[in-house]
């Protein structure tokens, strides 16, 4: 993690944004999958 401090601020921000978008999309996929499962099969 120490190597990240060397990265320029703009590049760090882009990396963080990309990671956030990936995690958000994964969370959405899991959430929608769970909602669909509950809607189709009930709890």
Predicted model as a PDB file, atoms N, CA, C, CB and O in Angstrom, pLDDT in the B-factor column:
MODEL        1                                                                  
ATOM      1  N   UNK A   1       0.820  -1.211   0.000  1.00 53.00           N  
ATOM      2  CA  UNK A   1       0.000   0.000   0.000  1.00 53.00           C  
ATOM      3  C   UNK A   1       0.856   1.265   0.000  1.00 53.00           C  
ATOM      4  CB  UNK A   1      -0.928   0.004   1.208  1.00 53.00           C  
ATOM      5  O   UNK A   1       0.392   2.318  -0.436  1.00 53.00           O  
ATOM      6  N   UNK A   2       2.095   1.179   0.481  1.00 56.00           N  
ATOM      7  CA  UNK A   2       2.977   2.347   0.541  1.00 56.00           C  
ATOM      8  C   UNK A   2       3.288   2.872  -0.859  1.00 56.00           C  
ATOM      9  CB  UNK A   2       4.282   1.996   1.273  1.00 56.00           C  
ATOM     10  O   UNK A   2       3.498   4.071  -1.042  1.00 56.00           O  
ATOM     11  N   UNK A   3       3.317   1.978  -1.843  1.00 58.00           N  
ATOM     12  CA  UNK A   3       3.631   2.381  -3.215  1.00 58.00           C  
ATOM     13  C   UNK A   3       2.558   3.318  -3.776  1.00 58.00           C  
ATOM     14  CB  UNK A   3       3.772   1.143  -4.115  1.00 58.00           C  
ATOM     15  O   UNK A   3       2.848   4.126  -4.658  1.00 58.00           O  
ATOM     16  N   UNK A   4       1.332   3.218  -3.279  1.00 56.00           N  
ATOM     17  CA  UNK A   4       0.241   4.054  -3.784  1.00 56.00           C  
ATOM     18  C   UNK A   4       0.476   5.534  -3.486  1.00 56.00           C  
ATOM     19  CB  UNK A   4      -1.087   3.607  -3.176  1.00 56.00           C  
ATOM     20  O   UNK A   4      -0.002   6.396  -4.224  1.00 56.00           O  
ATOM     21  N   UNK A   5       1.198   5.834  -2.427  1.00 59.00           N  
ATOM     22  CA  UNK A   5       1.446   7.226  -2.043  1.00 59.00           C  
ATOM     23  C   UNK A   5       2.289   7.943  -3.097  1.00 59.00           C  
ATOM     24  CB  UNK A   5       2.147   7.287  -0.674  1.00 59.00           C  
ATOM     25  O   UNK A   5       2.231   9.167  -3.218  1.00 59.00           O  
ATOM     26  N   UNK A   6       3.067   7.183  -3.853  1.00 62.00           N  
ATOM     27  CA  UNK A   6       3.928   7.763  -4.887  1.00 62.00           C  
ATOM     28  C   UNK A   6       3.103   8.203  -6.104  1.00 62.00           C  
ATOM     29  CB  UNK A   6       5.010   6.746  -5.315  1.00 62.00           C  
ATOM     30  O   UNK A   6       3.490   9.113  -6.838  1.00 62.00           O  
ATOM     31  N   UNK A   7       1.962   7.540  -6.299  1.00 61.00           N  
ATOM     32  CA  UNK A   7       1.101   7.830  -7.453  1.00 61.00           C  
ATOM     33  C   UNK A   7       0.636   9.289  -7.450  1.00 61.00           C  
ATOM     34  CB  UNK A   7      -0.118   6.893  -7.456  1.00 61.00           C  
ATOM     35  O   UNK A   7       0.321   9.833  -6.392  1.00 61.00           O  
ATOM     36  N   UNK A   8       0.591   9.921  -8.619  1.00 79.00           N  
ATOM     37  CA  UNK A   8       0.049  11.287  -8.695  1.00 79.00           C  
ATOM     38  C   UNK A   8      -1.410  11.316  -8.231  1.00 79.00           C  
ATOM     39  CB  UNK A   8       0.158  11.835 -10.141  1.00 79.00           C  
ATOM     40  O   UNK A   8      -2.127  10.320  -8.328  1.00 79.00           O  
ATOM     41  N   UNK A   9      -1.823  12.461  -7.734  1.00 89.00           N  
ATOM     42  CA  UNK A   9      -3.161  12.592  -7.160  1.00 89.00           C  
ATOM     43  C   UNK A   9      -4.258  12.256  -8.164  1.00 89.00           C  
ATOM     44  CB  UNK A   9      -3.363  13.997  -6.634  1.00 89.00           C  
ATOM     45  O   UNK A   9      -5.222  11.569  -7.827  1.00 89.00           O  
ATOM     46  N   UNK A  10      -4.114  12.742  -9.405  1.00 88.00           N  
ATOM     47  CA  UNK A  10      -5.139  12.506 -10.433  1.00 88.00           C  
ATOM     48  C   UNK A  10      -5.267  11.025 -10.752  1.00 88.00           C  
ATOM     49  CB  UNK A  10      -4.810  13.287 -11.712  1.00 88.00           C  
ATOM     50  O   UNK A  10      -6.369  10.497 -10.896  1.00 88.00           O  
ATOM     51  N   UNK A  11      -4.124  10.368 -10.860  1.00 89.00           N  
ATOM     52  CA  UNK A  11      -4.130   8.937 -11.171  1.00 89.00           C  
ATOM     53  C   UNK A  11      -4.746   8.148 -10.010  1.00 89.00           C  
ATOM     54  CB  UNK A  11      -2.691   8.434 -11.464  1.00 89.00           C  
ATOM     55  O   UNK A  11      -5.498   7.199 -10.228  1.00 89.00           O  
ATOM     56  N   UNK A  12      -4.425   8.542  -8.798  1.00 91.00           N  
ATOM     57  CA  UNK A  12      -4.983   7.887  -7.608  1.00 91.00           C  
ATOM     58  C   UNK A  12      -6.507   8.037  -7.594  1.00 91.00           C  
ATOM     59  CB  UNK A  12      -4.367   8.486  -6.310  1.00 91.00           C  
ATOM     60  O   UNK A  12      -7.234   7.093  -7.283  1.00 91.00           O  
ATOM     61  N   UNK A  13      -6.973   9.242  -7.936  1.00 92.00           N  
ATOM     62  CA  UNK A  13      -8.412   9.497  -7.939  1.00 92.00           C  
ATOM     63  C   UNK A  13      -9.116   8.628  -8.975  1.00 92.00           C  
ATOM     64  CB  UNK A  13      -8.694  10.979  -8.212  1.00 92.00           C  
ATOM     65  O   UNK A  13     -10.189   8.086  -8.713  1.00 92.00           O  
ATOM     66  N   UNK A  14      -8.500   8.496 -10.165  1.00 93.00           N  
ATOM     67  CA  UNK A  14      -9.089   7.654 -11.211  1.00 93.00           C  
ATOM     68  C   UNK A  14      -9.136   6.197 -10.773  1.00 93.00           C  
ATOM     69  CB  UNK A  14      -8.294   7.785 -12.517  1.00 93.00           C  
ATOM     70  O   UNK A  14     -10.121   5.501 -11.019  1.00 93.00           O  
ATOM     71  N   UNK A  15      -8.066   5.734 -10.120  1.00 94.00           N  
ATOM     72  CA  UNK A  15      -8.019   4.349  -9.644  1.00 94.00           C  
ATOM     73  C   UNK A  15      -9.107   4.120  -8.585  1.00 94.00           C  
ATOM     74  CB  UNK A  15      -6.612   4.017  -9.061  1.00 94.00           C  
ATOM     75  O   UNK A  15      -9.792   3.097  -8.595  1.00 94.00           O  
ATOM     76  N   UNK A  16      -9.249   5.081  -7.683  1.00 96.00           N  
ATOM     77  CA  UNK A  16     -10.274   4.959  -6.641  1.00 96.00           C  
ATOM     78  C   UNK A  16     -11.673   4.961  -7.245  1.00 96.00           C  
ATOM     79  CB  UNK A  16     -10.142   6.098  -5.623  1.00 96.00           C  
ATOM     80  O   UNK A  16     -12.535   4.186  -6.830  1.00 96.00           O  
ATOM     81  N   UNK A  17     -11.897   5.832  -8.221  1.00 96.00           N  
ATOM     82  CA  UNK A  17     -13.210   5.918  -8.859  1.00 96.00           C  
ATOM     83  C   UNK A  17     -13.540   4.611  -9.571  1.00 96.00           C  
ATOM     84  CB  UNK A  17     -13.256   7.095  -9.853  1.00 96.00           C  
ATOM     85  O   UNK A  17     -14.664   4.117  -9.481  1.00 96.00           O  
ATOM     86  N   UNK A  18     -12.555   4.051 -10.282  1.00 97.00           N  
ATOM     87  CA  UNK A  18     -12.762   2.798 -10.998  1.00 97.00           C  
ATOM     88  C   UNK A  18     -13.086   1.669 -10.015  1.00 97.00           C  
ATOM     89  CB  UNK A  18     -11.516   2.443 -11.837  1.00 97.00           C  
ATOM     90  O   UNK A  18     -13.995   0.874 -10.252  1.00 97.00           O  
ATOM     91  N   UNK A  19     -12.345   1.605  -8.924  1.00 97.00           N  
ATOM     92  CA  UNK A  19     -12.601   0.584  -7.907  1.00 97.00           C  
ATOM     93  C   UNK A  19     -13.997   0.758  -7.318  1.00 97.00           C  
ATOM     94  CB  UNK A  19     -11.538   0.649  -6.791  1.00 97.00           C  
ATOM     95  O   UNK A  19     -14.714  -0.222  -7.119  1.00 97.00           O  
ATOM     96  N   UNK A  20     -14.383   1.995  -7.040  1.00 97.00           N  
ATOM     97  CA  UNK A  20     -15.708   2.267  -6.481  1.00 97.00           C  
ATOM     98  C   UNK A  20     -16.801   1.828  -7.451  1.00 97.00           C  
ATOM     99  CB  UNK A  20     -15.859   3.763  -6.151  1.00 97.00           C  
ATOM    100  O   UNK A  20     -17.801   1.247  -7.028  1.00 97.00           O  
ATOM    101  N   UNK A  21     -16.625   2.096  -8.740  1.00 97.00           N  
ATOM    102  CA  UNK A  21     -17.629   1.706  -9.725  1.00 97.00           C  
ATOM    103  C   UNK A  21     -17.730   0.195  -9.838  1.00 97.00           C  
ATOM    104  CB  UNK A  21     -17.304   2.311 -11.084  1.00 97.00           C  
ATOM    105  O   UNK A  21     -18.830  -0.342  -9.967  1.00 97.00           O  
ATOM    106  N   UNK A  22     -16.601  -0.497  -9.793  1.00 97.00           N  
ATOM    107  CA  UNK A  22     -16.609  -1.963  -9.857  1.00 97.00           C  
ATOM    108  C   UNK A  22     -17.345  -2.537  -8.655  1.00 97.00           C  
ATOM    109  CB  UNK A  22     -15.167  -2.518  -9.917  1.00 97.00           C  
ATOM    110  O   UNK A  22     -18.191  -3.419  -8.802  1.00 97.00           O  
ATOM    111  N   UNK A  23     -17.020  -2.032  -7.461  1.00 98.00           N  
ATOM    112  CA  UNK A  23     -17.675  -2.534  -6.247  1.00 98.00           C  
ATOM    113  C   UNK A  23     -19.163  -2.213  -6.252  1.00 98.00           C  
ATOM    114  CB  UNK A  23     -17.017  -1.940  -4.998  1.00 98.00           C  
ATOM    115  O   UNK A  23     -19.979  -3.029  -5.824  1.00 98.00           O  
ATOM    116  N   UNK A  24     -19.519  -1.023  -6.736  1.00 98.00           N  
ATOM    117  CA  UNK A  24     -20.926  -0.641  -6.800  1.00 98.00           C  
ATOM    118  C   UNK A  24     -21.696  -1.548  -7.750  1.00 98.00           C  
ATOM    119  CB  UNK A  24     -21.062   0.818  -7.239  1.00 98.00           C  
ATOM    120  O   UNK A  24     -22.809  -1.974  -7.440  1.00 98.00           O  
ATOM    121  N   UNK A  25     -21.109  -1.844  -8.902  1.00 98.00           N  
ATOM    122  CA  UNK A  25     -21.789  -2.711  -9.874  1.00 98.00           C  
ATOM    123  C   UNK A  25     -21.950  -4.119  -9.312  1.00 98.00           C  
ATOM    124  CB  UNK A  25     -21.007  -2.755 -11.207  1.00 98.00           C  
ATOM    125  O   UNK A  25     -22.984  -4.755  -9.519  1.00 98.00           O  
ATOM    126  N   UNK A  26     -20.931  -4.611  -8.599  1.00 98.00           N  
ATOM    127  CA  UNK A  26     -21.047  -5.936  -7.977  1.00 98.00           C  
ATOM    128  C   UNK A  26     -22.172  -5.939  -6.938  1.00 98.00           C  
ATOM    129  CB  UNK A  26     -19.704  -6.349  -7.317  1.00 98.00           C  
ATOM    130  O   UNK A  26     -22.972  -6.873  -6.886  1.00 98.00           O  
ATOM    131  N   UNK A  27     -22.229  -4.897  -6.118  1.00 97.00           N  
ATOM    132  CA  UNK A  27     -23.276  -4.800  -5.098  1.00 97.00           C  
ATOM    133  C   UNK A  27     -24.656  -4.748  -5.750  1.00 97.00           C  
ATOM    134  CB  UNK A  27     -23.057  -3.556  -4.213  1.00 97.00           C  
ATOM    135  O   UNK A  27     -25.597  -5.376  -5.264  1.00 97.00           O  
ATOM    136  N   UNK A  28     -24.779  -4.001  -6.848  1.00 98.00           N  
ATOM    137  CA  UNK A  28     -26.057  -3.915  -7.555  1.00 98.00           C  
ATOM    138  C   UNK A  28     -26.467  -5.264  -8.125  1.00 98.00           C  
ATOM    139  CB  UNK A  28     -25.978  -2.881  -8.673  1.00 98.00           C  
ATOM    140  O   UNK A  28     -27.631  -5.655  -8.031  1.00 98.00           O  
ATOM    141  N   UNK A  29     -25.518  -5.971  -8.713  1.00 97.00           N  
ATOM    142  CA  UNK A  29     -25.826  -7.289  -9.291  1.00 97.00           C  
ATOM    143  C   UNK A  29     -26.298  -8.248  -8.211  1.00 97.00           C  
ATOM    144  CB  UNK A  29     -24.595  -7.871 -10.013  1.00 97.00           C  
ATOM    145  O   UNK A  29     -27.296  -8.945  -8.395  1.00 97.00           O  
ATOM    146  N   UNK A  30     -25.584  -8.293  -7.075  1.00 96.00           N  
ATOM    147  CA  UNK A  30     -26.001  -9.171  -5.990  1.00 96.00           C  
ATOM    148  C   UNK A  30     -27.357  -8.752  -5.436  1.00 96.00           C  
ATOM    149  CB  UNK A  30     -24.956  -9.173  -4.879  1.00 96.00           C  
ATOM    150  O   UNK A  30     -28.211  -9.598  -5.174  1.00 96.00           O  
ATOM    151  N   UNK A  31     -27.555  -7.442  -5.255  1.00 96.00           N  
ATOM    152  CA  UNK A  31     -28.824  -6.947  -4.725  1.00 96.00           C  
ATOM    153  C   UNK A  31     -29.989  -7.256  -5.640  1.00 96.00           C  
ATOM    154  CB  UNK A  31     -28.747  -5.461  -4.494  1.00 96.00           C  
ATOM    155  O   UNK A  31     -31.036  -7.717  -5.186  1.00 96.00           O  
ATOM    156  N   UNK A  32     -29.814  -7.004  -6.939  1.00 96.00           N  
ATOM    157  CA  UNK A  32     -30.888  -7.291  -7.892  1.00 96.00           C  
ATOM    158  C   UNK A  32     -31.158  -8.784  -7.978  1.00 96.00           C  
ATOM    159  CB  UNK A  32     -30.536  -6.743  -9.277  1.00 96.00           C  
ATOM    160  O   UNK A  32     -32.309  -9.205  -8.096  1.00 96.00           O  
ATOM    161  N   UNK A  33     -30.104  -9.582  -7.920  1.00 95.00           N  
ATOM    162  CA  UNK A  33     -30.280 -11.036  -7.937  1.00 95.00           C  
ATOM    163  C   UNK A  33     -31.083 -11.511  -6.734  1.00 95.00           C  
ATOM    164  CB  UNK A  33     -28.923 -11.735  -7.965  1.00 95.00           C  
ATOM    165  O   UNK A  33     -31.949 -12.378  -6.855  1.00 95.00           O  
ATOM    166  N   UNK A  34     -30.785 -10.935  -5.573  1.00 94.00           N  
ATOM    167  CA  UNK A  34     -31.517 -11.318  -4.363  1.00 94.00           C  
ATOM    168  C   UNK A  34     -32.977 -10.904  -4.453  1.00 94.00           C  
ATOM    169  CB  UNK A  34     -30.871 -10.693  -3.125  1.00 94.00           C  
ATOM    170  O   UNK A  34     -33.870 -11.672  -4.093  1.00 94.00           O  
ATOM    171  N   UNK A  35     -33.219  -9.690  -4.932  1.00 94.00           N  
ATOM    172  CA  UNK A  35     -34.603  -9.193  -5.080  1.00 94.00           C  
ATOM    173  C   UNK A  35     -35.363 -10.067  -6.059  1.00 94.00           C  
ATOM    174  CB  UNK A  35     -34.619  -7.714  -5.559  1.00 94.00           C  
ATOM    175  O   UNK A  35     -36.518 -10.411  -5.811  1.00 94.00           O  
ATOM    176  N   UNK A  36     -34.728 -10.435  -7.177  1.00 93.00           N  
ATOM    177  CA  UNK A  36     -35.385 -11.282  -8.174  1.00 93.00           C  
ATOM    178  C   UNK A  36     -35.703 -12.648  -7.584  1.00 93.00           C  
ATOM    179  CB  UNK A  36     -34.501 -11.434  -9.424  1.00 93.00           C  
ATOM    180  O   UNK A  36     -36.778 -13.194  -7.830  1.00 93.00           O  
ATOM    181  N   UNK A  37     -34.775 -13.204  -6.808  1.00 93.00           N  
ATOM    182  CA  UNK A  37     -35.002 -14.503  -6.193  1.00 93.00           C  
ATOM    183  C   UNK A  37     -36.182 -14.450  -5.242  1.00 93.00           C  
ATOM    184  CB  UNK A  37     -33.753 -14.974  -5.458  1.00 93.00           C  
ATOM    185  O   UNK A  37     -37.039 -15.333  -5.254  1.00 93.00           O  
ATOM    186  N   UNK A  38     -36.226 -13.410  -4.414  1.00 92.00           N  
ATOM    187  CA  UNK A  38     -37.332 -13.260  -3.453  1.00 92.00           C  
ATOM    188  C   UNK A  38     -38.645 -13.075  -4.207  1.00 92.00           C  
ATOM    189  CB  UNK A  38     -37.080 -12.052  -2.494  1.00 92.00           C  
ATOM    190  O   UNK A  38     -39.663 -13.653  -3.828  1.00 92.00           O  
ATOM    191  N   UNK A  39     -38.630 -12.275  -5.271  1.00 92.00           N  
ATOM    192  CA  UNK A  39     -39.852 -12.005  -6.032  1.00 92.00           C  
ATOM    193  C   UNK A  39     -40.370 -13.278  -6.711  1.00 92.00           C  
ATOM    194  CB  UNK A  39     -39.595 -10.909  -7.084  1.00 92.00           C  
ATOM    195  O   UNK A  39     -41.577 -13.510  -6.778  1.00 92.00           O  
ATOM    196  N   UNK A  40     -39.447 -14.093  -7.210  1.00 92.00           N  
ATOM    197  CA  UNK A  40     -39.865 -15.279  -7.946  1.00 92.00           C  
ATOM    198  C   UNK A  40     -40.221 -16.445  -7.028  1.00 92.00           C  
ATOM    199  CB  UNK A  40     -38.775 -15.698  -8.900  1.00 92.00           C  
ATOM    200  O   UNK A  40     -41.211 -17.143  -7.250  1.00 92.00           O  
ATOM    201  N   UNK A  41     -39.405 -16.648  -5.995  1.00 90.00           N  
ATOM    202  CA  UNK A  41     -39.566 -17.850  -5.162  1.00 90.00           C  
ATOM    203  C   UNK A  41     -40.038 -17.556  -3.751  1.00 90.00           C  
ATOM    204  CB  UNK A  41     -38.272 -18.594  -5.093  1.00 90.00           C  
ATOM    205  O   UNK A  41     -40.319 -18.482  -2.990  1.00 90.00           O  
ATOM    206  N   UNK A  42     -40.131 -16.298  -3.392  1.00 83.00           N  
ATOM    207  CA  UNK A  42     -40.518 -15.919  -2.040  1.00 83.00           C  
ATOM    208  C   UNK A  42     -39.364 -16.199  -1.069  1.00 83.00           C  
ATOM    209  CB  UNK A  42     -41.797 -16.682  -1.604  1.00 83.00           C  
ATOM    210  O   UNK A  42     -38.338 -16.763  -1.447  1.00 83.00           O  
ATOM    211  N   UNK A  43     -39.557 -15.794   0.177  1.00 74.00           N  
ATOM    212  CA  UNK A  43     -38.506 -16.036   1.181  1.00 74.00           C  
ATOM    213  C   UNK A  43     -38.559 -17.475   1.602  1.00 74.00           C  
ATOM    214  CB  UNK A  43     -38.663 -15.109   2.412  1.00 74.00           C  
ATOM    215  O   UNK A  43     -37.765 -17.903   2.440  1.00 74.00           O  
TER     216      UNK A  43                                                      
ENDMDL                                                                          
END                                                                             
